[in-house]
Amino acid sequence: MASKQLQSVSFFISLPSSIDVPAGVSFPLVEIDDGSEPVAIRFIDEDGVSKRFNIHFTFHQVASTINLSDTDACFSVFKELYPGQAEQEEIADTKDVEVDTKITVVQVACITQRKPLNEEIMSELFDNAIDAIRRYLKAYHMVTQQLVQLPTRQTTSAFVPYAVEDIDDQGKIIGQRASFPPGMFITHLIQNVRSVETVLSIQDINNIAHTSSTYLGNVLDQFYNVRREALLSYDSGNTIVAGILLGMAAEILLDELLLMLLWEEGVLPHEAREIFKNEETDTAFKRVKSGLYQKQIGGDWSTGGNGVIRKWRYRVLELRNKIAHIGYEPTQKEMQEGVDTLVELVKYIADLLCANLEEYPVCADLIVGHSGMERRGCRKLFEEIIKDLPYPINPQRTFGNWKFEIERLARENPFVGSYKKSVPVYLVHANGDQMWLLLDEKNRLVKRIPDQTIANSKQRAGLDNAISMAVTQRKGQSTLIELQSFRPKYNKVADSEWTPVYMVSDQRNISRWPVSYLPPK
């Protein structure tokens, strides 16, 4: 007597990349029955081996047209098999254009116990269907070597047709029941929908303009850039890429924090560089474990404790390492835990900086910001602290200049400039000295050259006027005067060392504290 304890829930899912499996091909995903799956179709094969399946595939190929979406393709297949169930609206009656492509729709039948369906059960079954498709497409790629995209819940259509049928213990259909809700399952909410009337506030617009002109390339630019890409990958369901990028973002955040702390202390670029080269502190994990952060801003930085640093280690760092070294594919739950941990880490750092305002007010200002200080109740204290301290005119750019000097030290010839790309400049130094230099702006280097004679009277007059203004209006500051059209005379010395431009230009200042440098010799 046929059993009525099982049911099949068939989802119709379009693949992100069409594949060459003929329409009508139908088969179960058979596994050896080890007893681990309580609900499945079980049988013994011709060799006497117990086997089972709880997923069944049927492939459909739909000829593609310009106006046919993946969702419409799924519903067109569904309506052919189950007339009257689908509630998807018909495509507008327009002159369609056929294209030489196809949309592959997979009918994935998930075997489950017969019981009333609810959102939780349907969600679990749909996830099982997606996982089964991903396994099959991985095998498809291995065999055919064709590049195929793997679907995720986030990248499928927001609306997927499905049907529910009663089956016996052989997997044969013994009755069809109404779907819940009829014919359509909502796979995910459509995020980031913007109304045509949605506009930013004036304050947001001004903040964006300020950030684009001051922060980018200087403070936390790389962190926000990589974090954005990580979240986009996570939203699209690509957990491999998301996990790698999330780990990178966290390490960039920690490194940037350490660099800013060192910069505010007055550490020189080559001294900071040594910390990152030292074998004992040459990775983010080693730097955290070494006590560098705890010594500077306090807090619990134990990787084996119970705080956010332990979470960072296991939910972000170790997850990233598993992906990078063994090709592990994180689950959606693991990725969500990683994203939540990064949010906690950012908050933890901001809290510690506000607790150390007197030691690192500029760092707190750049990372936490005035609004963050306001929320933590320390804005007034910050304003009191900076009243009596010299504050960089543009701390974002100054820190960026300092960081550039650290990155320079990783080059093969860090202090060798390019004669070809240089322009002549005249230096009026803060100490009163004046001299001719070559400026290699790309490499931020200058080189002293012999005094020049300007034959052109207009050029000479223009230079004299600029020198006069520098002496009278910029007294005590170093000024570089560029002469783009002038062709200086000098001897080129290959591989000779040049001078970093920050030593002769206030615009390239690297120090958080006021510093004076001697002019180049």
C-alpha positions, 0 to 999 in steps of 0.5 A: 500500500502506497505511503502518504507520509512524504511530499515533494516541493518543486522550485523552478529556479533559473541559473545565472549562466545557461548550461548545455544539459538537454531539456527534459533530462531528469534524475535524482541526486543519489547518495549512499544511505548512511542513515544520516538523513531521516527523510529520503527516498531509499532503495537498494541498487543492483549491487545490493548497496543501500542508497537514498535521495531527497533532491530530484532535478529536471532541466528545462531550456527556454529560448531567450528574447530581449524582453524575457527575464529570468523570472518570466522564464521560470513562470513560463515553464511552471505554467506549462506543467501546472496550468492555472497555478502561477499568478505571475503577470503575462509579459507585455504584448510587444514585438519581441526580438529573439536572441541566440541564447537560452535560459536554463531553468532547473526544477528542483524537487525537495523531498520532505515529510508531509506536513503543513508548510510555513515560511521556516520550512519553505526557507530551509527547503529552498536553501537545500535546493540552492545548495544542490544546484551549486554542487551540481554546477561545481561538478559541471565545471570540473567535467566540462571546464566551462565557466559557470556562475553559481546561484545564491539565494540573494541572486535568484529572482525574488519570486520563484514558482513552486508546486507541492505534490504528495509522493509515495516511498518510491518517489512517485506522485500520488496527488497534487495539492495547492501551494502555500501561498499558491504558486509563488515563494518569496526568496528574499526581500528586495534591498536598497530600493530608492524612490524617485523622490528620495534625496540626501539632506544638505548636511549629507551632501556637504559631508560627502563633498568634504570627505571626497576632498580630504579623507580619500587616499588618506584616512581609512580610505582603503578600509571603507573601500574593501569593506564595501566590496566585501558587503557587496559580495556578501549581498550577492551571496559570494561568500568566498570573496566576501570572506576574503575581503572581510578579513582584509578589511579588518586587518586594514582597519587594525593597521590603519589604527596602529599607524595613526597612533604612531603618527600622532606620537611623532614616530618617524616613517622608517621607525614605523616601517620597522614594526611591520617588517619585524618578524615578531610583528609582521602580521596583523595577528602578531601585532595584536598579540604583541600588546602594541594596541593594549599598551597604547589605548588599553582595553582587552586585546587578548586573542584568547579571551571572551571579547571582540578580539577573540571574535575577530580572530575566529570569526574573521581572521581564521575564516579568511585563512580557511578560505585562502588556504583550503578553499573553504566556502563559508555559510551565510551564517558564518558570513553574518557573524563575521560582518557583525564582528567587524561592526563590533570591532569598529565600535570597540576601537572608537570607544577606546579612542574616546577613553584616551582623548588626552593621548590621541585627540587627533586620531580620535577626531579622524576615526570617531569624528565629532558625531561619534564623540557626541554620541559617547559624551566626550565632544566637549572634552575633545574641544577643551583638549585641542585648545592648548595643542598645535593642531594640523591644518589638514590632519587627513592629508598630513597623515596621508603624506606620512603614510606615503613615506612608509610605503615609499620605503618598500620600493627598490630605490625609494629615494631615486627620482626621475629626471625625465618627469621632473620640473624646475622649481625655486625654493624659498626656504623657511630659514631664508635660504634660496636655491634651485631644485628639480621636483619629481612630483610623482615620487615626491622627491626633489634634487638640488641643481646649480643656480640658473640664469633666466634670459627671458625677462618676463620669466625673470620678472615673474620669478622675482615677484613670486620670491618677493611674495614668499619672503613677505607673505609666507615668512617662516614657511617654505615655498616652492615656485614652479617654472614649467616652461623653463629649461634648466641646465644641469648634469644628470647623476644616475642612481643618485639620492634625492630628498623627500619633498616634505622637507622643503614643502609645507604642502607635503608636511608629514608631522603631526607636530611642528617640525623644521628641516634643513634645506637640501645640500 
